[in-house]
């Protein structure tokens, strides 16, 4: 597996070099790193939990620094064992270049993976390695070159919190009751131009008892009473013929 890239870090070259040799900073930047112990100026050992696709493993290994050229760069190489998950070994050439007070960090990585992890395919391995590298340098830049207070622009205070000409705080104003100078036009208030709905009036109750065209008896219209009487007479006639 081959991979290369570069990052522009807003920090002096000497500071970036020192950070690349600081075990605590490296531990904070390497994804999944659990321990880093400096054995000498050129050798460290580390433990890291790595997840590659469906495989998760804990790697133990040693890292060796060579071709030291402070503060311009070095070569880092190492090998780690992950049990039944496999192994990984390789190296990287790291170079630092001063660029107008910042530092351009470039790297070229060559690695080899064996065991079960090697069966996952080159595409998954390459994408995971790139993700790890991006995470490392994002964390590294945040530690080495954090944003300064001068970069934060203070926003002006809202009008409600500004002091008056006499140095006193303004009196609280109830929303919707803002005062305006005499003779000045008041701001448009949409609520003041909304017409109130007309009050509801129930339709008048029709009193059929006083309708001469449809008189009511016992609470029933005259038409219903006549129809009931005709039906009753028809029933009586039918029973009379049947019984007679």
Order of alpha helices (4+ residues) and beta strands (2+ residues): beta-alpha-alpha-beta-beta-beta-beta-beta-beta-alpha-beta-beta-alpha
